[in-house]
Amino acid sequence: MKKAIIHDWLDLYGGAERILTAISEVYDFDYYYAYVNKMSDADLKRAFAGKKVIVEDSKFLRPVRPFFRYLMPIFPFIVKSFNKQTKSNKVDLVLSSSWILSKGYRIGNEIHICYMHSRNFKYVWDEAYLYFRGPFKALSFLKKPLQKFDIKSAQVPDHLITNSKFVQSWVKEKYNRESTVIYPPVEVDDFYISDQKEDYYITVGRIVKCKRFEIIVKAFKENGKQLIIVGDGPARKNLEKTASQNIHFVGYKTKEQLKGLLAKANAFVFAAEEDFGIAIVEALAAGLPVIAYKGGASEELINSKTGVLYDHQNHEELNYAIESYCIKKDMFDSEYIRGTALKFSKARFKEEISNYINRVSKSTN
C-alpha cells in the first residue's frame, strides 16, 4: 500500500508538528507533502523523520511563500494547484494533517483520513474578529466564500479524526460530519515535580493573536505578580511594549529549560480558547495547577482539583480566577495533578492512531 502524508504548512515546530513526528515514527510514507516549507532543517528532521518534503511549486506561489498566512483569498487556488501537481503520485492512503487546507487534498480514489488539529480555518470562523479588523475590515466580504470553500473541503476526507471532544462538536456543527476523537501525543514522562518552588506564574506558546497573550499581559500588569512568558512570535514585540516590569519575555527555551521553569512555577496561566492545549498537559505533567479559559481545556482540567477554569475571555475574569486559585492553593496535590496528565502520553497516541488507520483501511478494502 502506497501512502502519503500532507501538512498545511511547515513553519515553527509546535503541537501539530509533534503529531507529525509521532505519526512518522509509526508509518513510513512514500510521499511527504506540505503546501509551504519554511522550517529549519533541524525541526524538519524532527517533524518528518528527515524525509524530503514536496511543496506547492507553482510559479505564482514561489515569490510570496514568506507571506503564505496572508494569502487567504487564494487558498482554494493553492489546494487545486497542488492536487494537480501531485496527481501522478498515485497512492492508496492519504493522511492529512489539517487546521486549514490539507483536508481538501484529493487526486484519485485513495483512502483519505484527516486529523484535525483544531477548529479548522478559524481565520474565517470563530476568530474572524481578530483578523478582519482595522484596514482588513474591508475584506470582510471574503468570509462567506471562504467558509463555503472550507465546508466543501471538509467533505473530501473519507474519515475524520479530531483532537478533542470540543473540536468534534464544532466539526459536527460546521461541517455536519461525524469524527473520532484521538487526543494528541504529549511527552508527559519527560516532565517532573519539584519541591523547590518560586513565586512566579508561567505561560507557554506561540505569541500570535489567537493565543490571546494580551489578556494575560493586561491581567499581570494589573495584579503585579511575577510572570514568565516562554515562546516567540509576531505579536511579541507589541506586547513587550505594553508590559510592566513584573512580566518577563524569555523567548524560546529548550525542553530541558522548559521542564525546569514549569517545575518551579507557582501555576500555569492560559487565555486562549484552546482546541486542545499541549502546553497545558505539559504543565499538568509537572504537577502544576493550571488557570485556563474554558474550551478544550475543560477536557484536560478538573476544576478546583487540577486547576481553575474561567468563563469569560478577558483580563478581569483571569485575575478573578487567579485570586480564586490563591485562596485554594494549598488544596492542590501535585502528584494527583501529574497523574491526570499521563493519559495523554505519546505511546497512547501512537497505539490509537495505528489501530484506527489499520481498521479503516481494512474496512474500506
C-alpha atoms as one frame of an Amber mdcrd trajectory, in Angstrom:
protein
   0.000   0.000   0.000   1.439   3.345  -1.053   0.949   6.139   1.478   1.249
   9.938   1.555   1.044  12.439   4.402   0.225  16.099   3.840   0.556  19.031
   6.250  -0.781  22.562   5.777   2.492  24.436   6.095   5.743  23.922   7.944
   6.950  26.918   9.914   7.742  26.557  13.618   7.871  23.231  15.458   4.715
  23.251  17.567   1.888  20.971  18.652   0.733  19.980  15.158   4.295  19.173
  14.147   4.748  16.965  17.217   1.836  14.919  15.917   3.659  14.598  12.597
   6.681  13.295  14.498   4.626  10.663  16.318   2.873   9.529  13.131   6.176
   9.386  11.235   7.513   7.116  13.977   4.623   4.719  13.320   4.475   4.819
   9.497   6.988   5.229   6.716   5.270   7.238   3.965   6.095   7.189   0.261
   5.400  10.922  -0.082   5.685  13.781   2.408   3.788  16.912   1.375   3.293
  20.473   2.633   1.929  23.477   0.785   4.820  25.597   2.088   8.006  24.752
   3.978   9.806  27.490   5.925  11.012  25.202   8.712  14.650  24.881   9.805
  16.486  21.724   8.772  16.739  20.582  12.403  12.997  20.970  13.040  12.168
  19.399   9.677  14.185  16.341  10.625  12.108  16.017  13.797   8.762  16.622
  12.094   9.084  14.372   9.054  11.839  11.999  10.150  14.284  13.815   7.875
  12.387  12.847   4.716  12.267  15.087   1.640   9.150  17.253   1.638   7.405
  18.077  -1.642   5.887  21.582  -1.606   3.483  23.525  -3.826   5.668  24.647
  -6.746   3.549  26.967  -8.871   5.410  29.948 -10.313   2.803  32.222  -8.788
   3.333  30.988  -5.231   7.152  30.861  -5.119   7.785  34.600  -4.591   5.027
  35.014  -1.996   5.726  31.968   0.194   7.040  34.097   3.103   3.591  35.737
   3.297   1.630  32.494   2.990  -0.563  33.140   6.037  -1.922  36.287   4.414
  -2.958  34.593   1.173  -6.425  33.513   2.327  -8.201  34.728  -0.817  -6.144
  32.330  -2.982  -6.204  29.278  -0.667  -8.729  27.484  -2.941  -6.390  28.009
  -5.899  -3.401  26.686  -3.903  -5.213  23.446  -2.980  -6.379  22.880  -6.562
  -2.895  23.596  -7.925  -1.182  21.174  -5.531  -3.695  18.415  -6.246  -2.835
  18.811  -9.923   0.923  18.982  -9.259   0.970  15.649  -7.379  -1.663  13.812
  -9.444   0.882  11.403 -10.927   1.980  10.215  -7.453  -0.696   7.565  -7.146
  -1.280   6.369  -3.581  -3.687   4.094  -1.729  -3.825   6.082   1.505  -3.522
   9.779   2.344  -3.262  11.046   5.896  -3.856  14.800   6.062  -2.741  16.920
   8.984  -5.130  19.861   8.865  -6.047  23.096  10.511  -6.955  24.786   7.224
  -6.069  23.329   3.838  -4.837  19.764   3.680  -8.234  18.166   4.302  -9.056
  19.234   0.723  -6.338  17.057  -0.820  -7.632  14.525  -3.363  -6.003  13.110
  -6.510  -7.950   9.882  -7.082  -9.737   7.095  -5.214  -7.270   6.890  -2.341
  -8.495   6.451   1.233  -8.238   9.864   2.881  -8.007  10.081   6.674  -7.843
  13.615   8.071  -6.504  14.505  11.537  -7.970  17.882  12.529  -5.710  19.694
  14.985  -8.267  22.371  15.710 -11.463  24.050  14.655 -10.345  24.497  11.060
  -9.812  27.796   9.264 -10.520  29.850  12.386  -9.483  32.960  10.443 -12.925
  32.931   8.799 -14.936  31.274  11.568 -14.563  31.705  15.348 -11.608  34.106
  15.267 -12.545  36.182  12.218 -12.929  39.218  14.510  -9.184  39.048  15.261
  -8.213  39.242  11.594 -10.938  41.169   9.763 -10.485  44.419  11.627  -8.740
  47.739  11.104  -7.684  48.099   7.462  -8.570  44.433   6.863 -12.238  45.021
   7.715 -12.734  45.979   4.076 -12.032  42.339   3.188 -14.908  41.010   5.309
 -16.808  40.157   2.132 -14.345  37.249   1.676 -15.536  35.416   4.780 -18.625
  33.815   3.228 -16.937  32.385   0.093 -14.005  31.138   2.174 -16.393  29.484
   4.629 -18.072  27.727   1.689 -14.662  26.596   0.427 -13.832  25.276   3.905
 -17.109  23.360   4.227 -16.586  21.819   0.784 -13.008  20.815   1.675 -14.248
  19.137   4.856 -16.392  16.768   2.785 -13.327  15.416   0.913 -11.842  13.046
   3.543 -13.368   9.614   3.963 -12.686   9.636   7.695 -12.180  12.446  10.213
 -10.194  12.367  13.442 -10.483  15.309  15.836  -8.085  16.181  18.643 -10.754
  16.742  21.308 -14.458  16.446  22.023 -14.603  20.235  21.823 -13.397  20.146
  18.195 -15.553  17.096  17.475 -18.652  19.080  18.452 -17.525  22.045  16.324
 -16.929  19.797  13.285 -20.424  18.364  13.618 -21.932  21.853  13.852 -19.986
  23.479  10.992 -19.400  20.553   8.597 -22.224  18.204   9.623 -19.724  15.359
   9.859 -19.020  12.720  12.463 -15.475  12.207  13.730 -13.427  10.080  16.109
 -11.504  11.731  18.947  -7.837  10.824  19.385  -6.076  13.159  21.802  -2.667
  14.479  20.667   0.593  12.972  21.931   2.323  14.672  24.856   5.705  13.516
  26.154   4.434  13.570  29.726   7.149  11.273  31.080   9.771  13.957  30.412
   8.323  16.388  32.973   8.769  16.248  36.735   7.593  17.709  40.035   9.929
  19.924  42.057   9.822  20.835  45.748  11.828  23.996  45.014   9.002  26.344
  44.124   9.490  30.004  43.213   6.964  32.828  43.276   6.178  33.255  39.592
   3.424  32.254  37.192   4.202  30.910  33.730   2.627  30.655  30.300   3.977
  28.981  27.163   3.121  29.120  23.471   3.412  30.793  20.108   2.895  34.504
  20.630   0.227  35.033  17.988  -3.134  36.814  18.034  -5.300  33.742  18.564
  -3.424  32.711  21.731  -4.686  35.905  23.440  -1.465  36.704  25.302  -2.645
  40.320  25.509  -5.231  39.211  28.097  -2.529  37.628  30.260  -0.226  40.656
  29.945  -3.035  43.028  30.896  -4.024  40.862  33.891  -0.499  40.697  35.284
   0.134  44.358  34.584  -2.828  44.969  36.873  -2.131  42.367  39.587   1.643
  42.969  39.791   2.525  39.273  40.180   5.655  37.864  38.556   5.009  36.270
  35.142   7.317  34.402  32.764   6.220  34.140  29.128   8.004  31.355  27.210
   7.769  31.466  23.434   8.094  33.735  20.466   6.003  35.012  17.595   4.873
  38.044  15.603   2.807  39.553  18.447   5.686  39.545  20.954   7.206  42.916
  20.094   3.983  44.875  20.582   3.172  43.042  23.812   6.613  43.791  25.247
   5.996  47.497  24.662   2.864  47.403  26.811   4.174  45.031  29.535   5.205
  46.129  33.039   8.473  45.154  34.763   6.950  42.144  36.523   6.335  40.470
  33.124   9.340  38.693  31.610   9.501  37.572  27.966  12.197  34.886  27.820
  11.734  33.659  24.235  12.114  30.081  23.074  13.534  27.618  25.601  14.938
  24.142  25.129  12.916  21.278  26.529  15.305  20.928  29.473  14.977  24.606
  30.295  11.193  24.494  29.953  10.937  21.483  32.261  12.814  23.378  34.973
  10.740  26.537  34.571   7.468  24.609  34.777   8.544  22.525  37.758   9.444
  25.575  39.871   6.470  27.779  38.920   3.553  28.727  41.138   0.900  28.000
  38.490   0.340  27.974  34.718  -1.951  30.576  33.116  -3.728  30.378  29.775
  -6.136  32.710  27.965  -6.831  31.181  24.531  -9.940  29.209  23.644  -7.802
  26.166  23.036  -8.925  23.200  20.984  -6.501  21.014  22.909  -3.656  22.531
  24.904  -0.448  20.507  24.733   1.270  23.191  26.837  -1.486  22.737  29.426
  -0.858  18.978  29.625   2.902  19.563  29.952   2.206  21.870  32.902  -0.022
  19.212  34.476   2.736  16.629  33.956   4.991  18.894  36.057   2.358  18.801
  38.811   1.452  22.416  38.129  -2.085  23.768  38.690  -3.477  25.425  35.539
  -5.621  28.568  35.378  -7.272  28.488  31.943 -10.158  29.766  29.879 -12.758
  27.085  29.154 -12.937  25.332  25.775 -10.743  22.354  25.004  -9.066  22.988
  28.362 -12.243  21.707  30.039 -11.319  18.197  28.871  -7.849  18.402  30.395
  -8.639  20.073  33.706 -10.748  19.091  36.680 -11.953  22.387  38.098 -10.684
  23.047  41.651  -8.643  19.812  41.595  -6.095  20.292  38.833  -6.701  23.970
  38.187  -9.234  26.765  37.836 -11.388  27.349  34.748 -12.888  30.761  33.986
 -15.885  31.519  31.769 -15.222  34.867  30.105 -12.201  35.648  27.931 -10.947
  38.882  29.499  -8.298  40.026  31.951 -10.797  40.735  34.764 -12.012  37.112
  34.704  -8.441  35.829  34.581  -7.491  37.896  37.631 -10.593  36.679  39.449
  -9.544  33.069  38.645  -6.013  33.790  39.924  -7.459  35.133  43.181  -9.619
  32.015  43.475  -6.534  29.847  42.919  -4.581  31.709  45.610  -7.344  31.001
  48.136  -7.407  27.277  47.222  -3.662  26.901  46.594  -2.960  24.505  49.482
  -5.734  22.165  48.275  -3.912  21.225  45.061  -1.949  17.961  45.088   0.993
  17.890  42.644   1.086  14.090  42.412  -2.617  13.905  41.662  -2.287  16.652
  39.048   0.573  14.847  37.343  -1.415  11.602  37.343  -4.205  13.192  35.292
  -1.724  14.096  32.534  -0.450  10.560  31.955  -3.495   9.519  29.887  -2.285
  11.877  27.134   1.038  10.084  26.581   2.774   9.759  23.231   2.751   5.943
  23.469  -1.045   6.007  23.879  -1.425   8.240  20.796   0.773   6.058  18.610
  -1.215   2.955  19.542  -4.602   4.634  18.971  -3.688   6.231  15.632  -2.148
   2.982  14.363  -5.200   0.924  15.368  -7.558   3.457  13.785  -5.709   3.704
  10.453  -5.352  -0.074  10.195  -9.015  -0.599  10.997 -10.482   1.864   8.488
  -8.021   0.793   5.791  -9.118  -2.840   6.122 -12.814  -1.957   6.266 -12.526
   0.093   3.065 -10.752  -2.744   1.278
